Amino acid sequence: MVTGELKSQVDKIWETFWTGGISNPLTVIEQFTFLLFLRRLDENQLRSEKQANFSDTPLKNPLYSAAQNKFRWSQFKQLDPETIRSSGTNDCTASKSPIYSAATRLAKPMRLK
């Protein structure tokens, strides 16, 4: 059962989607899952970057290229809604999208450390 702080966080997220015009529960779950996926991809790359810096070796197979850094969760979460909306329609073509790249890589098991 979800109680306390977790419930208030979920309620806040639901309210944010609702006030943004997304009221279909399935759409909310889809969008929320997508955002969690973006965050997890960024966390994985951050961990890999730290390991590469610590061992003084180049980063192997980065999920995000330098041109795609604006799609990383750490950058994306700081944008205002209008910028997010326009970047989604202008910059996310399938061949350039970090999500497309990551999804194709997820066909192979991800190394979690």
PyRosetta script that sets phi, psi and omega in degrees:
from pyrosetta import init, pose_from_sequence

init()
pose = pose_from_sequence("MVTGELKSQVDKIWETFWTGGISNPLTVIEQFTFLLFLRRLDENQLRSEKQANFSDTPLKNPLYSAAQNKFRWSQFKQLDPETIRSSGTNDCTASKSPIYSAATRLAKPMRLK")
pose.set_psi(1, 135.7)
pose.set_omega(1, -178.2)
pose.set_phi(2, -88.2)
pose.set_psi(2, 121.2)
pose.set_omega(2, -179.7)
pose.set_phi(3, -137.8)
pose.set_psi(3, 168.7)
pose.set_omega(3, 170.9)
pose.set_phi(4, 63.9)
pose.set_psi(4, -132.8)
pose.set_omega(4, -173.7)
pose.set_phi(5, -62.6)
pose.set_psi(5, -41.0)
pose.set_omega(5, -179.9)
pose.set_phi(6, -62.3)
pose.set_psi(6, -43.2)
pose.set_omega(6, 178.5)
pose.set_phi(7, -62.0)
pose.set_psi(7, -41.3)
pose.set_omega(7, 179.4)
pose.set_phi(8, -67.3)
pose.set_psi(8, -34.1)
pose.set_omega(8, 176.6)
pose.set_phi(9, -67.0)
pose.set_psi(9, -43.4)
pose.set_omega(9, 178.4)
pose.set_phi(10, -63.6)
pose.set_psi(10, -43.4)
pose.set_omega(10, 178.7)
pose.set_phi(11, -61.6)
pose.set_psi(11, -39.1)
pose.set_omega(11, 179.0)
pose.set_phi(12, -65.3)
pose.set_psi(12, -42.0)
pose.set_omega(12, 178.4)
pose.set_phi(13, -64.4)
pose.set_psi(13, -45.0)
pose.set_omega(13, 178.7)
pose.set_phi(14, -59.0)
pose.set_psi(14, -44.8)
pose.set_omega(14, 179.8)
pose.set_phi(15, -62.3)
pose.set_psi(15, -38.2)
pose.set_omega(15, 178.7)
pose.set_phi(16, -62.8)
pose.set_psi(16, -46.0)
pose.set_omega(16, 177.1)
pose.set_phi(17, -62.9)
pose.set_psi(17, -44.0)
pose.set_omega(17, -177.6)
pose.set_phi(18, -60.9)
pose.set_psi(18, -46.5)
pose.set_omega(18, 179.9)
pose.set_phi(19, -69.6)
pose.set_psi(19, -22.2)
pose.set_omega(19, 175.9)
pose.set_phi(20, -82.7)
pose.set_psi(20, -0.1)
pose.set_omega(20, 176.1)
pose.set_phi(21, 98.0)
pose.set_psi(21, 6.2)
pose.set_omega(21, 178.5)
pose.set_phi(22, -104.8)
pose.set_psi(22, 106.8)
pose.set_omega(22, -176.1)
pose.set_phi(23, -114.6)
pose.set_psi(23, -12.0)
pose.set_omega(23, 178.1)
pose.set_phi(24, -74.6)
pose.set_psi(24, 120.2)
pose.set_omega(24, -177.9)
pose.set_phi(25, -56.2)
pose.set_psi(25, -36.8)
pose.set_omega(25, 179.0)
pose.set_phi(26, -66.5)
pose.set_psi(26, -37.9)
pose.set_omega(26, 177.4)
pose.set_phi(27, -67.1)
pose.set_psi(27, -40.2)
pose.set_omega(27, 177.7)
pose.set_phi(28, -60.6)
pose.set_psi(28, -45.9)
pose.set_omega(28, 179.8)
pose.set_phi(29, -63.3)
pose.set_psi(29, -42.1)
pose.set_omega(29, 178.7)
pose.set_phi(30, -60.8)
pose.set_psi(30, -48.5)
pose.set_omega(30, -178.6)
pose.set_phi(31, -66.4)
pose.set_psi(31, -41.9)
pose.set_omega(31, 179.9)
pose.set_phi(32, -64.0)
pose.set_psi(32, -41.9)
pose.set_omega(32, 177.6)
pose.set_phi(33, -62.5)
pose.set_psi(33, -41.1)
pose.set_omega(33, 177.8)
pose.set_phi(34, -60.6)
pose.set_psi(34, -44.1)
pose.set_omega(34, 179.3)
pose.set_phi(35, -64.9)
pose.set_psi(35, -40.0)
pose.set_omega(35, 176.5)
pose.set_phi(36, -63.4)
pose.set_psi(36, -38.0)
pose.set_omega(36, 177.9)
pose.set_phi(37, -63.1)
pose.set_psi(37, -45.3)
pose.set_omega(37, 176.9)
pose.set_phi(38, -58.1)
pose.set_psi(38, -44.0)
pose.set_omega(38, -179.3)
pose.set_phi(39, -63.1)
pose.set_psi(39, -43.7)
pose.set_omega(39, -179.1)
pose.set_phi(40, -64.8)
pose.set_psi(40, -39.6)
pose.set_omega(40, 176.6)
pose.set_phi(41, -60.0)
pose.set_psi(41, -43.8)
pose.set_omega(41, -179.7)
pose.set_phi(42, -66.0)
pose.set_psi(42, -41.2)
pose.set_omega(42, 178.2)
pose.set_phi(43, -61.0)
pose.set_psi(43, -41.3)
pose.set_omega(43, 178.6)
pose.set_phi(44, -63.2)
pose.set_psi(44, -42.4)
pose.set_omega(44, 179.3)
pose.set_phi(45, -69.2)
pose.set_psi(45, -39.5)
pose.set_omega(45, 177.4)
pose.set_phi(46, -59.1)
pose.set_psi(46, -41.9)
pose.set_omega(46, 178.5)
pose.set_phi(47, -63.3)
pose.set_psi(47, -43.7)
pose.set_omega(47, 179.1)
pose.set_phi(48, -64.3)
pose.set_psi(48, -39.6)
pose.set_omega(48, 178.6)
pose.set_phi(49, -64.4)
pose.set_psi(49, -41.1)
pose.set_omega(49, 178.3)
pose.set_phi(50, -64.1)
pose.set_psi(50, -42.8)
pose.set_omega(50, 178.5)
pose.set_phi(51, -63.6)
pose.set_psi(51, -41.1)
pose.set_omega(51, 179.3)
pose.set_phi(52, -65.8)
pose.set_psi(52, -42.1)
pose.set_omega(52, 178.2)
pose.set_phi(53, -65.5)
pose.set_psi(53, -40.9)
pose.set_omega(53, -179.7)
pose.set_phi(54, -64.9)
pose.set_psi(54, -41.4)
pose.set_omega(54, -178.7)
pose.set_phi(55, -89.0)
pose.set_psi(55, -0.1)
pose.set_omega(55, 179.0)
pose.set_phi(56, 56.2)
pose.set_psi(56, 44.6)
pose.set_omega(56, 176.8)
pose.set_phi(57, -124.2)
pose.set_psi(57, 155.9)
pose.set_omega(57, 178.6)
pose.set_phi(58, -69.6)
pose.set_psi(58, 151.4)
pose.set_omega(58, 178.4)
pose.set_phi(59, -70.7)
pose.set_psi(59, 127.0)
pose.set_omega(59, -179.9)
pose.set_phi(60, -97.9)
pose.set_psi(60, 133.4)
pose.set_omega(60, 176.1)
pose.set_phi(61, 50.1)
pose.set_psi(61, 60.0)
pose.set_omega(61, 178.7)
pose.set_phi(62, -65.7)
pose.set_psi(62, 143.4)
pose.set_omega(62, 177.1)
pose.set_phi(63, -70.5)
pose.set_psi(63, -35.4)
pose.set_omega(63, -178.3)
pose.set_phi(64, -115.6)
pose.set_psi(64, 130.3)
pose.set_omega(64, 173.1)
pose.set_phi(65, -83.1)
pose.set_psi(65, 173.8)
pose.set_omega(65, 178.6)
pose.set_phi(66, -60.2)
pose.set_psi(66, -36.8)
pose.set_omega(66, 179.8)
pose.set_phi(67, -70.7)
pose.set_psi(67, -21.1)
pose.set_omega(67, -177.8)
pose.set_phi(68, -98.1)
pose.set_psi(68, 3.5)
pose.set_omega(68, -177.8)
pose.set_phi(69, -56.9)
pose.set_psi(69, -28.5)
pose.set_omega(69, -179.9)
pose.set_phi(70, -67.4)
pose.set_psi(70, -15.5)
pose.set_omega(70, 177.9)
pose.set_phi(71, -91.2)
pose.set_psi(71, -4.0)
pose.set_omega(71, 179.8)
pose.set_phi(72, -71.0)
pose.set_psi(72, 146.3)
pose.set_omega(72, -178.6)
pose.set_phi(73, -55.8)
pose.set_psi(73, -43.1)
pose.set_omega(73, -177.8)
pose.set_phi(74, -60.9)
pose.set_psi(74, -27.8)
pose.set_omega(74, 176.4)
pose.set_phi(75, -91.7)
pose.set_psi(75, -43.5)
pose.set_omega(75, -174.8)
pose.set_phi(76, -60.5)
pose.set_psi(76, -40.1)
pose.set_omega(76, -175.5)
pose.set_phi(77, -67.9)
pose.set_psi(77, -16.3)
pose.set_omega(77, -178.6)
pose.set_phi(78, -92.2)
pose.set_psi(78, -5.6)
pose.set_omega(78, -177.8)
pose.set_phi(79, -81.2)
pose.set_psi(79, 152.6)
pose.set_omega(79, 174.2)
pose.set_phi(80, -78.5)
pose.set_psi(80, 158.5)
pose.set_omega(80, -175.1)
pose.set_phi(81, -56.5)
pose.set_psi(81, -38.3)
pose.set_omega(81, -178.5)
pose.set_phi(82, -65.9)
pose.set_psi(82, -39.5)
pose.set_omega(82, 177.5)
pose.set_phi(83, -65.3)
pose.set_psi(83, -40.7)
pose.set_omega(83, 178.1)
pose.set_phi(84, -62.1)
pose.set_psi(84, -45.3)
pose.set_omega(84, -178.8)
pose.set_phi(85, -61.4)
pose.set_psi(85, -44.8)
pose.set_omega(85, -178.2)
pose.set_phi(86, -71.6)
pose.set_psi(86, -34.5)
pose.set_omega(86, 179.0)
pose.set_phi(87, -69.1)
pose.set_psi(87, -32.0)
pose.set_omega(87, 178.3)
pose.set_phi(88, -67.3)
pose.set_psi(88, -33.4)
pose.set_omega(88, -177.8)
pose.set_phi(89, -90.7)
pose.set_psi(89, -24.5)
pose.set_omega(89, -175.4)
pose.set_phi(90, -98.5)
pose.set_psi(90, -34.7)
pose.set_omega(90, -169.8)
pose.set_phi(91, -107.3)
pose.set_psi(91, -17.0)
pose.set_omega(91, -172.9)
pose.set_phi(92, -93.9)
pose.set_psi(92, 72.2)
pose.set_omega(92, 171.0)
pose.set_phi(93, -88.1)
pose.set_psi(93, 154.7)
pose.set_omega(93, -173.1)
pose.set_phi(94, -55.9)
pose.set_psi(94, -40.5)
pose.set_omega(94, -175.8)
pose.set_phi(95, -74.0)
pose.set_psi(95, -23.1)
pose.set_omega(95, -178.6)
pose.set_phi(96, -99.2)
pose.set_psi(96, -17.9)
pose.set_omega(96, -171.1)
pose.set_phi(97, -66.1)
pose.set_psi(97, 133.2)
pose.set_omega(97, 174.8)
pose.set_phi(98, -64.9)
pose.set_psi(98, -27.7)
pose.set_omega(98, 178.7)
pose.set_phi(99, -66.9)
pose.set_psi(99, -42.4)
pose.set_omega(99, 177.6)
pose.set_phi(100, -61.9)
pose.set_psi(100, -45.8)
pose.set_omega(100, 179.8)
pose.set_phi(101, -61.6)
pose.set_psi(101, -46.0)
pose.set_omega(101, -178.3)
pose.set_phi(102, -66.6)
pose.set_psi(102, -40.3)
pose.set_omega(102, -179.1)
pose.set_phi(103, -62.8)
pose.set_psi(103, -37.7)
pose.set_omega(103, 178.6)
pose.set_phi(104, -70.0)
pose.set_psi(104, -32.8)
pose.set_omega(104, 177.6)
pose.set_phi(105, -74.4)
pose.set_psi(105, -27.5)
pose.set_omega(105, -179.5)
pose.set_phi(106, -70.7)
pose.set_psi(106, -11.3)
pose.set_omega(106, 173.6)
pose.set_phi(107, -62.7)
pose.set_psi(107, -28.5)
pose.set_omega(107, 173.3)
pose.set_phi(108, -95.2)
pose.set_psi(108, 147.6)
pose.set_omega(108, 179.5)
pose.set_phi(109, -61.1)
pose.set_psi(109, 135.4)
pose.set_omega(109, 177.7)
pose.set_phi(110, -77.4)
pose.set_psi(110, 141.9)
pose.set_omega(110, 174.8)
pose.set_phi(111, -84.3)
pose.set_psi(111, 114.0)
pose.set_omega(111, 178.0)
pose.set_phi(112, -105.4)
pose.set_psi(112, 124.4)
pose.set_omega(112, 179.9)
pose.set_phi(113, -121.7)
pose.dump_pdb("model.pdb")
